[in-house]
Amino acid sequence: MQRPYNFSAGPAAIPEEVLQRAAAEMLDWHGSGMGVMEMSHRGKEFNSIYEAAEAGLRSLLAVPPEFKILFMQGGGLAENAIVPMNLSRAAVVDFVVTGSWSQKSEKEARKYASEVNVVASGAASGFTTLPDPGSWTPSVGASYLHICSNETIHGVEFHELPDLRALGCDAPLVVDFSSHVASRPVDWSRVGLAFGGAQKNIGPAGLTIVVVREDLIGQALPACPSAFDYRLVADNRSMYNTPPTWGIYMAGLTFDWLARQTEGQARGIAAMERRNIAKAELLYGTIDGSQLYYNKVSPPCRSRMNVPFFLRDESLNEAFLAGARERGLLQLKGHKSVGGMRASIYNAMPLAGVQALVDYLRDFEKAHG
Ligand SMILES: *Cc1c(COP(=O)(O)O)cnc(C)c1O
């Protein structure tokens, strides 16, 4: 049976193969007599699951040895506090605001840093473009500079991470990559810390991934909760307290699935990136070529993962969504803060799913155009 195509922004679709395998192993993982949710995080069974997940992510994203991979809880929003508690040294921090998520991060950091500077913003464009890094004015001596590399709600994406050193800025770059992690390679030479909730592109909600350069660890504010102190989390291999064991297991299955993907000669993340480019081109091309739909984002800044779009006749919104559901195209309603529609086309969405959406867009326009 063909499952419906799920365009949710998060929690989002998980590759069917991963769900099947989790279902098959639910009652008895590898002959252990236990399901993964029932295992001690300190036993040898879970230890092997943990090691495989960590190694899987390290190899997929080519994470260099000087970076620690932490499996935490609390989601992206908790990291908005945990990052400044660990990295700000209660001093000055810089933000580039490019949409709702970086805006939230910037507000939260004000609780911990002595000063928060917005060194560039896309607000004047309604967050439809990204400010050119050449125009940023980083603060002297900032503890770090934060960006959100893919804005899930506004649908803008950095297709290249900024090179802060080229701007004469030696602060580490902090990246919220929640909604496009593992959709493309990461240039770690430009990154100090990257974090992301798992529920967009990696697995179930409840797991947060933090990849942090080791030299940035160890300066947490005294009030930082021990369970959120990167030093303690890293020294205890993410097991200072009970980690989100089920989420780590599911992430490991997803990393394994990702590593096996191919597109032509490309494998793993390179294959995923090719597929994601093809999916995005198909969908944006259809929207741009229509009379009924439009997307507001400047083409070079458009996200490959989250495609917000609008109907020129908004009175058709309900009919559009109902017709989509009938065709097995789920969760296309836009975020409440911007309205309209949004198709999130993460790694788990096959090209055939985007093709089905595009066919529907054309048919609906024909019927209502
Ligand atoms: C979803 C999302 C978050 C928030 O994650 P929570 O797990 O709900 O805290 C943060 N940043 C970005 C870019 C997101 O897409």
The ligand as a MOL file (V3000), in Angstrom:
LIG
                    3D

  0  0  0     0  0            999 V3000
M  V30 BEGIN CTAB
M  V30 COUNTS 15 15 0 0 0
M  V30 BEGIN ATOM
M  V30 1 C 11.8290 23.5670 14.3430 0
M  V30 2 C 12.9440 24.5240 14.5200 0
M  V30 3 C 13.3940 24.9260 15.7920 0
M  V30 4 C 12.6660 24.5790 17.0710 0
M  V30 5 O 12.8070 23.3110 17.4540 0
M  V30 6 P 12.0640 22.7750 18.7720 0
M  V30 7 O 12.5000 21.3520 18.7320 0
M  V30 8 O 10.5990 22.9760 18.6130 0
M  V30 9 O 12.6230 23.5090 19.9280 0
M  V30 10 C 14.4750 25.7740 15.8690 0
M  V30 11 N 15.0950 26.2150 14.7550 0
M  V30 12 C 14.6800 25.8700 13.5280 0
M  V30 13 C 15.3950 26.4010 12.3370 0
M  V30 14 C 13.6020 25.0110 13.3700 0
M  V30 15 O 13.1810 24.6650 12.1440 0
M  V30 END ATOM
M  V30 BEGIN BOND
M  V30 1 1 1 2
M  V30 2 1 2 3
M  V30 3 2 2 14
M  V30 4 1 3 4
M  V30 5 2 3 10
M  V30 6 1 4 5
M  V30 7 1 5 6
M  V30 8 2 6 7
M  V30 9 1 6 8
M  V30 10 1 6 9
M  V30 11 1 10 11
M  V30 12 2 11 12
M  V30 13 1 12 13
M  V30 14 1 12 14
M  V30 15 1 14 15
M  V30 END BOND
M  V30 END CTAB
M  END
